[in-house]
Amino acid sequence: MAAKKQKILCLCNGVSEKDILLILKRGAKNLEDVKKFTGAATGCGRCKSETEAIVEHFKKRKPIDLQTNIDF
């Protein structure tokens, strides 16, 4: 079976939707954290609204206290 292709969200920095979800699961709390650790939404800005929507959706879906924290 073929592996599922990752949706590249940030073309400038090669950041996939999976990368963003992974950093959120590891404790990123907002768009600024995601930008810092992935580089998404730091280039041309075309992916900013979609990246922000993923962050907001994740925050509503998964309580922060159940996440594993990463060092900032």
C-alpha positions as a Markdown table, in Angstrom:
| # | Residue | x | y | z |
|---|---|---|---|---|
| 1 | Met | 0.0 | 0.0 | 0.0 |
| 2 | Ala | 1.3 | 3.5 | -0.9 |
| 3 | Ala | 2.1 | 5.9 | 1.9 |
| 4 | Lys | -0.3 | 8.8 | 2.3 |
| 5 | Lys | 1.2 | 12.0 | 0.9 |
| 6 | Gln | 1.6 | 14.8 | 3.4 |
| 7 | Lys | -0.1 | 18.1 | 2.6 |
| 8 | Ile | 2.7 | 20.8 | 2.4 |
| 9 | Leu | 1.1 | 23.8 | 4.0 |
| 10 | Cys | 4.1 | 26.2 | 3.9 |
| 11 | Leu | 5.8 | 26.0 | 0.6 |
| 12 | Cys | 8.5 | 28.5 | 1.6 |
| 13 | Asn | 9.8 | 26.4 | 4.5 |
| 14 | Gly | 8.5 | 22.9 | 3.5 |
| 15 | Val | 6.3 | 22.5 | 6.5 |
| 16 | Ser | 3.5 | 20.0 | 6.3 |
| 17 | Glu | 0.2 | 19.9 | 8.1 |
| 18 | Lys | 1.5 | 16.9 | 9.9 |
| 19 | Asp | 4.5 | 18.9 | 11.1 |
| 20 | Ile | 2.2 | 21.5 | 12.6 |
| 21 | Leu | 0.0 | 19.0 | 14.3 |
| 22 | Leu | 3.1 | 17.3 | 15.8 |
| 23 | Ile | 4.5 | 20.5 | 17.3 |
| 24 | Leu | 1.0 | 21.2 | 18.7 |
| 25 | Lys | 0.9 | 17.8 | 20.3 |
| 26 | Arg | 4.3 | 18.4 | 21.8 |
| 27 | Gly | 3.1 | 21.6 | 23.6 |
| 28 | Ala | 3.1 | 24.5 | 21.2 |
| 29 | Lys | 0.2 | 26.7 | 22.4 |
| 30 | Asn | -0.3 | 29.3 | 19.7 |
| 31 | Leu | 0.6 | 30.5 | 16.2 |
| 32 | Glu | 3.8 | 32.2 | 17.5 |
| 33 | Asp | 5.0 | 28.8 | 18.9 |
| 34 | Val | 4.3 | 27.0 | 15.7 |
| 35 | Lys | 6.1 | 29.7 | 13.7 |
| 36 | Lys | 9.1 | 29.5 | 16.0 |
| 37 | Phe | 9.5 | 25.7 | 15.9 |
| 38 | Thr | 8.5 | 25.0 | 12.3 |
| 39 | Gly | 9.1 | 28.2 | 10.3 |
| 40 | Ala | 5.5 | 28.0 | 8.9 |
| 41 | Ala | 4.0 | 31.4 | 8.1 |
| 42 | Thr | 7.3 | 33.2 | 8.4 |
| 43 | Gly | 8.0 | 33.5 | 4.7 |
| 44 | Cys | 5.6 | 35.0 | 2.2 |
| 45 | Gly | 2.6 | 34.6 | 4.6 |
| 46 | Arg | 0.3 | 32.8 | 2.2 |
| 47 | Cys | -0.1 | 29.9 | 4.7 |
| 48 | Lys | -0.7 | 32.1 | 7.8 |
| 49 | Ser | -4.5 | 31.9 | 7.9 |
| 50 | Glu | -4.6 | 28.1 | 7.3 |
| 51 | Thr | -1.9 | 27.5 | 9.9 |
| 52 | Glu | -3.7 | 29.7 | 12.4 |
| 53 | Ala | -7.0 | 27.8 | 11.7 |
| 54 | Ile | -5.2 | 24.5 | 12.4 |
| 55 | Val | -3.9 | 25.9 | 15.7 |
| 56 | Glu | -7.3 | 27.1 | 16.7 |
| 57 | His | -9.0 | 23.9 | 15.8 |
| 58 | Phe | -6.4 | 21.9 | 17.7 |
| 59 | Lys | -6.8 | 24.1 | 20.8 |
| 60 | Lys | -10.5 | 23.4 | 20.9 |
| 61 | Arg | -10.1 | 19.7 | 20.3 |
| 62 | Lys | -7.3 | 18.8 | 22.8 |
| 63 | Pro | -6.9 | 20.2 | 26.3 |
| 64 | Ile | -3.4 | 21.7 | 26.9 |
| 65 | Asp | -2.9 | 19.8 | 30.1 |
| 66 | Leu | -2.9 | 16.4 | 28.2 |
| 67 | Gln | -0.1 | 17.5 | 25.9 |
| 68 | Thr | 3.6 | 16.8 | 26.4 |
| 69 | Asn | 5.5 | 20.0 | 26.9 |
| 70 | Ile | 8.5 | 21.0 | 25.0 |
| 71 | Asp | 11.2 | 23.5 | 26.1 |
| 72 | Phe | 10.7 | 27.0 | 24.7 |
